[in-house]
């Protein structure tokens, strides 16, 4: 299992040939505050890396969720839609946003490792 991070504060977890799991980072949910709504992408829709794939709204602000890698949405987290606070309470597990079938796995190589993301987020 591998987790990579974007400078837009998304994480993407991959494991073998399984669809990649995408969510927002602990830093992102802390900056947003209490999440009250998520707009998840439509299953079957294809996005290019960097495109807006969803929106997360909190009591403080709304923020776009960017596609960390190109691919097709194969599943969305309906539990998150029903209970947006999962993005705050469990951002790296139960608060995942969607799963994506990667169209170019090599794009993962350009994303940040955890230590590099932590340094970036702290600056």
N, C-alpha and C positions, 0 to 999 in steps of 0.2 A: 504494500500500500504506500502511496506517495501523495503528499499534499504540497501544492504550490500556491503562491499568492500573487495577486496583481497590485499595482500601485493605485488601483481604484478601490481597493479593500474588499475584493472577493477572494475566496479560496476555491480550489478545485482539487478534488481527491480522486485519484485513479487507482484501480486495482485490476491488473491483467487486462482482459478484453471487455470487462464490464463497463457499462456507461459511466462516465465521470459524474461525480456529485458536486454541485456548486452551491455556495452560500456566501454570506457576508461574514467578515472577520469580527473577532471580539472588539477590536479597535473601532470598527465601523458602528457596531451596535452601541458601544459606549458613547461615541460622538453623537449619534442620533438621539439617544434617550429612549424612552418607552415607545416601542413600535406598536402602532395601532391598526395598520393596514398594509397588505402586500398585494401587488398586482403581478401575478405570475404569467409567464408566457404560455402560449397555446401549444399543447402536445402536437407534434408533427411539423411545427414551424422550424425553419432553418435560419440560423444567424451566422454572420461573420464575426470573427474575433473583434472585440471592441464595440460592437453594436449594443444598443440598449435592449435588454431582454426582459426587463421588469422595472418595477418601482417599489420602493419601501417608504412608507410614511410614518413619521413619529409625531409626538406631541410638539417637537421642536421644528421639524423640517421634513421635506421630501427629498429623496435621493434616487438617482437612477441606479439600476443594477446592470452592470456591463457584462457582456459575454466574454469570459476569460479565454476561450478557445472557440474556433469555428465548429459548428456541428448542428445536429438535429435534436430538438427537445423530445425526449422519450417518456418523461414522467415529471409531474410537478408534485410538490408536497401539499396535498389537500389539508393535512393537519395544520400546516402553517397558515393556510388561507382561513381556516376556522379559528385558529388561535395565534394571531400574529406575535404575541408575546414570546413564543418559542424562539424567535430570532434573538431576543434578549437573554432568555433563560438558558438556552442550549444552542448557541450559534454554530458550533462545530459538529453537532450531531443531529438531534431532533429538529433543529431549526434550519435544516438545509432548504434550498429554494427549488432546485430542479435537477434533473439528470439529463445528460447530453451524450449522444453518440458522436464521438469525435470524428471530424472529417480530415484533420491534419494533426495527428499526435505529436509531431515535431514542434508544434507551437508551444507545447508544455516546456520545452527547453529554455524558452525566453522568459519564463515566469520566475518569480523570486522563491528561493528557499526560505524556510521559516526564519532563520537567523537574519538573513538579509531583509526580509519583510519587517521584522521587529525593529531593526535599525532605521529603516525607512519611516515606519509609523511613529517612531519616537522623535523624529526630526521635524 
